[in-house]
Amino acid sequence: MIAAEGYAMTTDAQDLYSEAVSQMSPRQRLRLAALILDDLAASAEAIDFSDAWSEEDQIDLAAFALSHGTSVYGQDEEIT
């Protein structure tokens, strides 16, 4: 079992996975995944599942669509 005091708090999930989780047996990893999912399910009320798009969401979507369109069709081609 991994001792919590042996690891400094990390904000990067990939580092945590590489240093600790990947060293666990598949059974331990499955148990950890279940614990995490149970915790998330218990706190689901705090998550905003709104279908409304904020202005920032709309700007991000427009920027992505423009970038994607430019990469697919190029800047100089006229789309008809």
N, C-alpha and C positions, 0 to 999 in steps of 0.2 A: 504494500500500500504506500502511496506517496504522502509524505508529511507536508502539510501546508507551510510550516515554518521554514522548510528547505527551499522555498521558491519566493522570490520577490514578486510583488504585484506587477503584472504586466498588462498593458492595454492592447497588445497585439495578439489576437486569437491565433494567428499562424505560429507565432513564437511559442505560445502556450502549448499548442498541439505538438509542435516539433519536439519540445523539451520534455513534455510530460505525457500527453495523451498517446502519442504514437508508441511509447514504451510499454503501454498497458496491454494486457491480453485482450483478445476480441471480446471475451465475456465481460471484462471490466469496462471496456469502451462502450458496450451495449448498455450496461448498467448506468454509466455516466450519461449517455444520451437520453435514457429514460428519465433520469433525475432532472436533466435540463429541460426536457419537453414537459414534464409534469409541472415544473416551476413556471414555465412560460404559460401553460394552460391556466394555472391558478391566477396569473396576473393578466390574463387576456382582457379583463375589463378596463385596464388602464391604456390599452392600445386603441388608437383612433382608427376605425375601419371605414371612415367616411368616403363616399364616392366623389365628393366635391374636390375639384382641383384648385389649388391655391395659385396665385399669380406666378409664384416662383416655379411651380410645377409646369405651368403653361409655357413659361419662358424656356425652361429646360427642354421641354418637348419640341418647341419650335427650333431651338438651337440644334438639337439632335437631328430633326428632320431635314433642316437645311444642310447640315454637315453630311448627312448620309446621302441626300440627293446630289450634292456636289461631288462626292466621291464616286457615286454610281454613274452619273450623267456628265460630269465635268462642268466647268464654269462657262465655257464658251458655246456649248451646244444649246440650241433653242429647242425647248420641249413643246410639242404641239399636241 
